[in-house]
Amino acid sequence: MPKGLYGRSLLIVILPMLILQSVVAYVFMERHWQLVTRRLSEALARDMAAIIAIIDTYPQDPNYDKITEIARRDFNVSISILPQEGLPPPIPKPFFSLLDSALSEEIVRYIGRPFWIDTVGKSDLIEIRVLLPDKILRVFAKRGQAYASNSHIFIVWMVSTAFVLIGIAILFLRNQIRPIQMLARAAESFGKGRPVAAFAPRGAREVRKASEAFIEMRRRIERQIDQRTTMLAGVSHDLRTILTRFRLQLALFPPSAEIEALEADVGEMQAMLEAYLAFARGDGDEDSVATDIAETLRAIQIEAERAGFEVAQSFEGAPVVTVRPNAFKRLIGNLVGNACRYADHVEIAGRHTHGWLTIQVDDDGPGVPESERENVFRPFYRLDGARNQDEGGTGLGLAIARDIARGHGGDITLDKSPRGGLRAVVRIPG
């Protein structure tokens, strides 16, 4: 069964039509065509029986000219009398021949003598030979005298009409399905964080209502995002002002261990504030563009190596994928940075096949217990003594990474790495 609405709609239209035409064709073939053919074959067999009766009853001239003329004029058949040399051997019959079976039955019924027929050789004529006591009667008759040869016109008209109706149905259904496909594409693009270009309600009333509901939902979400961004900008400005005031006040005090501790706390608060604002903002204002993912992975590898970490990377498939480049780089950078803090060797493997982009980050670090692999994605969640306890971190790295991945219509999962540590798998549609 087709999976799409278009294919299923076509089946709903086409299957009843095919079933109806099959039933009509069967009834026509069984009732009309076969009945007419048998009636015509019966008439031809009776004409031949009358000719044989005349030959057997009344004396004929040596060349049978009179009976030949009567047969041509009154029965519309051509006959000839052949010497007694026996009937030809039977010829192969077609697999399906209504004429052969009907005409043979009528000849047996009305003549009752040995006969031979040929309905295959000449397309317009059929040949019949009847064995008489001392001769053979050969009859040539037009195929139309024994066979309903024009019945195929009905089948041709029926099939042609069916194709016309199917063509009209295909065009109509395509126009009805197109607005649904446009709505699906718009929803998919919006779910992946991509711009929805020139989408307007079209199609039937129900489809228009669904489209209008989607547009209103999109407006509410965008308005909520704008309000959140504006609020966070104000909060960021106010908190940064206070933290800057703290730094200035601490700078006025003479150096001491207590002042250094306070400055470290202020720096940590600044880092937590920036991480929280980045998590809450989610880079939602960035547009999706075609990005070379292989080049992005190489850039992340170079940055990690400059920081003194050992990182290997590889990529398979078409490298260009439509993503939000800065957000995606931050997504992979968070995973790689998290792996580098707790492992000696990190490996990044990218693959773009079958419409999906998959990035795997493997390391040889301590890993994360299976029972905690979902909890570590919660904001500010930390594992005592585990890798999620970021040195100088805020506990938001994995939460930001998953938020970005889901903003692209994908997700992040954690598993055990073949290298012994943790494997982070990013999978987004591409």
C-alpha positions as CSV (number, residue, x, y, z in Angstrom):
1,M,0.0,0.0,0.0
2,P,1.3,3.5,-0.7
3,K,2.4,5.5,2.3
4,G,1.5,8.9,0.9
5,L,-1.9,10.6,0.8
6,Y,-1.6,11.2,-2.9
7,G,-1.0,7.5,-3.7
8,R,-3.8,6.4,-1.4
9,S,-6.2,8.9,-2.9
10,L,-5.4,7.6,-6.3
11,L,-6.2,4.1,-5.2
12,I,-9.5,5.2,-3.8
13,V,-10.4,6.6,-7.2
14,I,-8.8,4.1,-9.5
15,L,-9.6,0.8,-7.8
16,P,-13.4,1.1,-7.9
17,M,-13.2,2.2,-11.5
18,L,-11.1,-0.8,-12.4
19,I,-13.3,-3.2,-10.5
20,L,-16.4,-1.7,-12.2
21,Q,-15.0,-1.9,-15.7
22,S,-13.7,-5.4,-15.1
23,V,-17.2,-6.5,-14.0
24,V,-18.8,-4.7,-17.0
25,A,-16.3,-6.2,-19.4
26,Y,-16.8,-9.7,-18.0
27,V,-20.6,-9.4,-18.2
28,F,-20.3,-8.0,-21.7
29,M,-17.9,-10.8,-22.8
30,E,-20.0,-13.5,-21.1
31,R,-23.5,-12.3,-22.2
32,H,-23.3,-10.1,-25.2
33,W,-20.2,-11.1,-27.1
34,Q,-20.5,-14.8,-26.6
35,L,-24.3,-14.8,-27.3
36,V,-23.9,-12.8,-30.5
37,T,-21.1,-15.0,-31.7
38,R,-23.1,-18.2,-31.0
39,R,-26.1,-16.7,-32.8
40,L,-24.0,-15.9,-35.9
41,S,-22.3,-19.2,-35.9
42,E,-25.6,-20.9,-35.6
43,A,-26.9,-19.0,-38.7
44,L,-23.8,-19.9,-40.7
45,A,-24.1,-23.6,-39.7
46,R,-27.8,-23.6,-40.8
47,D,-26.9,-22.0,-44.1
48,M,-24.3,-24.7,-44.7
49,A,-26.8,-27.4,-43.6
50,A,-29.2,-26.0,-46.2
51,I,-26.5,-26.1,-48.9
52,I,-25.6,-29.7,-48.1
53,A,-29.3,-30.7,-48.1
54,I,-29.7,-29.2,-51.6
55,I,-26.6,-30.9,-52.9
56,D,-27.8,-34.3,-51.4
57,T,-31.4,-33.9,-52.5
58,Y,-31.5,-32.4,-55.9
59,P,-29.4,-33.3,-59.0
60,Q,-26.6,-30.9,-59.8
61,D,-24.8,-29.9,-62.9
62,P,-21.3,-31.3,-63.3
63,N,-19.5,-28.1,-62.1
64,Y,-22.1,-27.3,-59.4
65,D,-22.5,-23.8,-60.9
66,K,-26.1,-23.4,-59.9
67,I,-25.6,-24.2,-56.2
68,T,-22.5,-22.1,-56.1
69,E,-24.5,-19.2,-57.5
70,I,-27.3,-19.8,-55.0
71,A,-24.8,-19.9,-52.1
72,R,-23.1,-16.7,-53.2
73,R,-26.4,-14.8,-53.9
74,D,-28.7,-16.0,-51.1
75,F,-26.2,-17.1,-48.3
76,N,-23.3,-14.7,-49.0
77,V,-20.7,-17.5,-48.9
78,S,-18.3,-18.9,-51.5
79,I,-18.4,-22.7,-51.9
80,S,-16.6,-25.2,-54.0
81,I,-16.8,-29.0,-54.4
82,L,-13.5,-30.8,-54.0
83,P,-12.8,-34.4,-54.8
84,Q,-12.8,-36.9,-52.0
85,E,-9.2,-36.8,-50.7
86,G,-9.9,-36.6,-47.0
87,L,-9.8,-33.7,-44.7
88,P,-6.5,-31.8,-43.9
89,P,-4.9,-32.5,-40.6
90,P,-6.1,-30.4,-37.7
91,I,-4.2,-27.1,-37.3
92,P,-3.2,-25.6,-34.0
93,K,-5.9,-23.7,-32.4
94,P,-5.4,-20.4,-30.5
95,F,-5.3,-20.5,-26.8
96,F,-8.5,-18.4,-26.5
97,S,-10.8,-18.6,-29.5
98,L,-14.5,-18.1,-28.9
99,L,-15.2,-18.5,-32.7
100,D,-13.6,-21.9,-32.9
101,S,-15.6,-23.4,-30.0
102,A,-18.9,-21.8,-30.9
103,L,-18.7,-22.6,-34.7
104,S,-17.6,-26.2,-34.0
105,E,-20.5,-26.8,-31.7
106,E,-23.0,-25.4,-34.1
107,I,-21.6,-27.5,-37.1
108,V,-21.8,-30.6,-35.0
109,R,-25.3,-29.7,-33.9
110,Y,-26.8,-28.9,-37.4
111,I,-24.6,-30.8,-39.8
112,G,-23.3,-33.7,-37.8
113,R,-20.6,-34.8,-40.3
114,P,-16.8,-34.7,-40.2
115,F,-15.4,-31.2,-40.7
116,W,-12.3,-29.1,-40.7
117,I,-12.2,-25.4,-40.0
118,D,-9.5,-22.8,-40.2
119,T,-10.2,-19.5,-38.3
120,V,-6.5,-18.5,-38.0
121,G,-5.1,-18.4,-41.5
122,K,-6.9,-15.6,-43.3
123,S,-7.9,-12.7,-41.2
124,D,-11.0,-11.7,-43.1
125,L,-12.2,-15.2,-44.1
126,I,-12.8,-18.4,-42.4
127,E,-12.5,-21.8,-44.2
128,I,-14.8,-24.7,-43.5
129,R,-14.5,-28.2,-45.1
130,V,-17.3,-30.8,-44.6
131,L,-16.7,-34.4,-45.6
132,L,-19.6,-35.7,-47.8
133,P,-20.1,-39.3,-49.0
134,D,-18.1,-38.8,-52.3
135,K,-16.8,-35.3,-52.1
136,I,-15.8,-32.4,-49.9
137,L,-17.7,-29.2,-49.5
138,R,-15.4,-26.2,-49.0
139,V,-17.0,-23.0,-47.7
140,F,-15.4,-19.6,-47.5
141,A,-17.3,-17.1,-45.3
142,K,-16.6,-13.7,-44.0
143,R,-15.4,-13.7,-40.4
144,G,-18.2,-11.2,-39.5
145,Q,-20.8,-13.8,-40.5
146,A,-19.8,-16.1,-37.6
147,Y,-18.1,-13.8,-35.2
148,A,-18.9,-10.5,-33.4
149,S,-15.8,-8.9,-34.7
150,N,-16.7,-5.3,-33.8
151,S,-17.2,-6.0,-30.1
152,H,-13.7,-4.8,-29.4
153,I,-14.9,-1.3,-30.1
154,F,-16.8,-1.4,-26.8
155,I,-13.6,-2.4,-24.9
156,V,-11.5,0.3,-26.7
157,W,-14.0,3.0,-25.8
158,M,-14.3,1.7,-22.2
159,V,-10.5,1.6,-21.7
160,S,-10.0,5.0,-23.4
161,T,-12.7,6.6,-21.3
162,A,-11.1,5.1,-18.2
163,F,-7.7,6.6,-19.0
164,V,-9.3,10.0,-19.6
165,L,-11.1,9.8,-16.2
166,I,-7.9,8.6,-14.5
167,G,-6.0,11.5,-16.0
168,I,-8.6,14.0,-14.8
169,A,-8.6,12.4,-11.3
170,I,-4.8,12.6,-11.2
171,L,-4.8,16.3,-12.1
172,F,-7.5,17.1,-9.6
173,L,-6.0,15.1,-6.8
174,R,-2.6,16.7,-7.4
175,N,-4.0,20.1,-7.0
176,Q,-5.8,19.0,-3.8
177,I,-2.7,17.3,-2.4
178,R,-0.2,20.1,-3.2
179,P,-1.5,22.5,-0.4
180,I,-1.1,19.7,2.1
181,Q,2.5,19.0,0.9
182,M,3.3,22.7,1.1
183,L,1.9,22.8,4.7
184,A,4.0,19.7,5.6
185,R,7.2,21.3,4.1
186,A,6.5,24.6,5.9
187,A,6.0,22.8,9.2
188,E,9.2,20.7,8.7
189,S,11.2,23.8,7.8
190,F,10.0,25.6,10.8
191,G,10.7,22.6,13.0
192,K,14.3,22.6,11.7
193,G,14.7,26.3,12.5
194,R,14.8,27.2,8.8
195,P,12.9,30.2,7.3
196,V,9.5,29.4,5.9
197,A,9.3,31.3,2.5
198,A,6.0,32.5,1.0
199,F,3.6,30.2,2.7
200,A,-0.1,31.0,2.4
201,P,-3.3,29.0,3.0
202,R,-4.5,27.2,-0.1
203,G,-6.7,24.3,-1.1
204,A,-9.9,23.0,0.5
205,R,-11.6,24.6,3.5
206,E,-10.1,22.0,6.0
207,V,-6.6,22.4,4.6
208,R,-6.9,26.2,4.8
209,K,-8.0,26.0,8.4
210,A,-5.0,23.8,9.2
211,S,-2.7,26.2,7.3
212,E,-4.1,29.2,9.2
213,A,-3.7,27.4,12.5
214,F,0.0,26.7,11.6
215,I,0.6,30.3,10.7
216,E,-0.9,31.5,13.9
217,M,1.1,29.0,15.9
218,R,4.3,30.1,14.2
219,R,3.5,33.8,15.0
220,R,2.9,33.0,18.6
221,I,6.2,31.0,18.9
222,E,8.2,33.7,17.1
223,R,6.5,36.4,19.3
224,Q,7.4,34.4,22.4
225,I,11.0,34.0,21.2
226,D,11.3,37.7,20.5
227,Q,9.9,38.6,23.9
228,R,12.3,36.2,25.6
229,T,15.2,37.6,23.7
230,T,14.3,41.1,24.6
231,M,13.8,40.2,28.3
232,L,17.2,38.4,28.3
233,A,18.9,41.3,26.7
234,G,17.6,43.6,29.5
235,V,18.6,41.1,32.2
236,S,22.0,40.6,30.7
237,H,22.6,44.4,30.6
238,D,21.5,44.8,34.2
239,L,23.5,41.9,35.6
240,R,26.6,42.8,33.6
241,T,26.4,46.3,35.0
242,I,26.3,45.0,38.6
243,L,29.2,42.6,37.9
244,T,31.2,45.3,36.4
245,R,30.6,47.5,39.5
246,F,31.8,44.6,41.7
247,R,35.0,44.3,39.6
248,L,35.6,48.0,39.9
249,Q,35.0,48.0,43.7
250,L,37.3,45.0,44.1
251,A,40.0,46.7,42.1
252,L,40.1,49.5,44.6
253,F,41.0,47.2,47.5
254,P,44.6,46.3,48.2
255,P,45.6,42.8,46.9
256,S,44.9,40.0,49.3
257,A,43.8,36.3,49.3
258,E,40.3,37.3,50.1
259,I,40.1,39.8,47.2
260,E,41.5,37.2,44.8
261,A,38.8,34.8,46.0
262,L,36.1,37.4,45.5
263,E,37.4,38.2,42.0
264,A,37.3,34.5,41.1
265,D,33.7,34.3,42.3
266,V,32.8,37.3,40.2
267,G,34.5,35.7,37.2
268,E,32.6,32.5,37.8
269,M,29.4,34.4,38.1
270,Q,30.2,36.2,34.8
271,A,30.8,32.9,33.0
272,M,27.6,31.4,34.4
273,L,25.7,34.4,33.3
274,E,27.0,34.2,29.8
275,A,26.4,30.5,29.6
276,Y,22.8,30.8,30.9
277,L,22.0,33.6,28.5
278,A,23.4,31.6,25.6
279,F,21.3,28.6,26.7
280,A,18.1,30.6,27.1
281,R,18.7,32.5,23.8
282,G,19.5,29.3,21.9
283,D,21.0,31.2,18.9
284,G,17.4,31.3,17.6
285,D,18.0,34.6,15.6
286,E,20.6,33.0,13.3
287,D,19.5,32.0,9.8
288,S,20.1,28.5,8.3
289,V,22.5,28.5,5.4
290,A,24.3,25.8,3.3
291,T,27.4,25.0,5.4
292,D,30.4,22.8,4.7
293,I,30.3,20.5,7.7
294,A,33.7,18.9,6.9
295,E,35.3,22.3,7.1
296,T,33.5,23.1,10.3
297,L,34.9,19.8,11.8
298,R,38.4,20.7,10.6
299,A,38.1,24.1,12.3
300,I,37.0,22.5,15.6
301,Q,39.9,20.1,15.3
302,I,42.5,22.9,14.8
303,E,41.1,24.9,17.7
304,A,41.3,21.8,20.0
305,E,44.9,21.0,18.9
306,R,45.9,24.6,19.5
307,A,44.6,24.2,23.1
308,G,46.9,21.2,23.4
309,F,44.4,18.3,22.9
310,E,44.8,15.3,20.6
311,V,41.8,15.3,18.2
312,A,41.2,13.3,15.0
313,Q,38.4,13.9,12.6
314,S,36.9,12.3,9.4
315,F,33.9,12.9,7.2
316,E,32.0,10.8,4.6
317,G,29.4,11.8,2.1
318,A,28.3,15.2,0.7
319,P,29.7,17.9,3.2
320,V,27.2,20.7,2.5
321,V,24.2,20.7,4.8
322,T,21.8,23.5,5.6
323,V,22.3,24.4,9.3
324,R,22.8,27.5,11.5
325,P,26.6,27.6,11.2
326,N,27.5,29.3,14.4
327,A,25.0,27.3,16.5
328,F,26.1,24.0,14.9
329,K,29.8,24.8,15.5
330,R,29.0,25.6,19.1
331,L,27.1,22.3,19.4
332,I,30.0,20.2,18.2
333,G,32.5,22.4,20.0
334,N,30.7,21.8,23.3
335,L,30.8,18.0,22.8
336,V,34.4,18.1,21.8
337,G,35.4,20.4,24.6
338,N,33.6,18.3,27.1
339,A,35.4,15.2,25.8
340,C,38.8,16.9,25.8
341,R,38.5,17.8,29.5
342,Y,38.3,14.1,30.6
343,A,40.1,12.1,27.9
344,D,43.5,11.9,26.2
345,H,42.3,11.1,22.7
346,V,39.1,12.3,21.0
347,E,37.8,11.3,17.6
348,I,35.2,13.1,15.5
349,A,33.5,11.1,12.7
350,G,30.9,12.7,10.4
351,R,28.7,11.0,7.9
352,H,26.0,12.5,5.5
353,T,23.9,9.8,3.9
354,H,20.2,9.1,3.2
355,G,19.1,12.6,4.1
356,W,20.6,12.6,7.6
357,L,23.8,14.1,9.0
358,T,25.4,12.1,11.8
359,I,28.3,13.3,13.9
360,Q,30.0,10.9,16.4
361,V,32.4,12.2,19.1
362,D,34.3,9.3,20.8
363,D,36.8,9.6,23.6
364,D,38.7,7.3,26.0
365,G,37.7,9.1,29.2
366,P,35.8,7.8,32.2
367,G,32.4,8.0,30.5
368,V,29.0,8.5,32.1
369,P,27.0,5.8,33.8
370,E,24.1,4.5,31.7
371,S,21.5,5.5,34.3
372,E,22.7,9.2,34.2
373,R,23.0,9.6,30.4
374,E,19.7,11.5,30.2
375,N,20.2,13.4,33.4
376,V,23.4,15.1,32.2
377,F,21.4,17.0,29.6
378,R,19.4,18.8,32.3
379,P,20.6,22.4,32.9
380,F,23.0,22.8,35.8
381,Y,23.0,19.1,36.5
382,R,26.3,17.8,37.8
383,L,27.7,14.3,38.5
384,D,29.8,14.1,41.6
385,G,33.3,13.0,40.6
386,A,32.1,12.4,37.0
387,R,32.9,14.1,33.7
388,N,29.9,16.4,33.9
389,Q,31.6,18.2,36.7
390,D,33.2,20.8,34.4
391,E,36.3,22.5,35.8
392,G,35.3,26.1,35.6
393,G,32.1,25.0,33.8
394,T,28.5,25.8,34.5
395,G,26.8,22.5,33.8
396,L,25.1,23.9,30.7
397,G,27.4,22.5,27.9
398,L,25.4,19.4,27.1
399,A,22.0,21.2,27.7
400,I,23.0,23.9,25.1
401,A,24.2,21.2,22.7
402,R,20.9,19.3,22.9
403,D,18.9,22.5,22.6
404,I,20.8,23.4,19.4
405,A,20.4,19.9,18.0
406,R,16.7,19.8,18.6
407,G,16.4,23.3,17.1
408,H,17.7,21.7,13.9
409,G,15.1,18.9,14.1
410,G,17.5,16.3,15.4
411,D,18.8,15.1,18.8
412,I,21.8,13.9,20.8
413,T,22.2,10.5,22.4
414,L,25.0,9.1,24.6
415,D,26.4,5.6,24.4
416,K,29.5,3.7,25.3
417,S,32.4,4.4,23.0
418,P,34.5,1.6,21.4
419,R,37.5,3.5,22.7
420,G,36.3,2.9,26.3
421,G,34.9,6.3,27.1
422,L,31.7,8.1,26.0
423,R,30.2,8.4,22.5
424,A,28.0,11.4,21.8
425,V,25.9,11.0,18.6
426,V,24.4,14.0,16.9
427,R,21.8,13.2,14.3
428,I,19.9,15.9,12.4
429,P,18.0,15.9,9.0
430,G,20.0,17.2,6.1
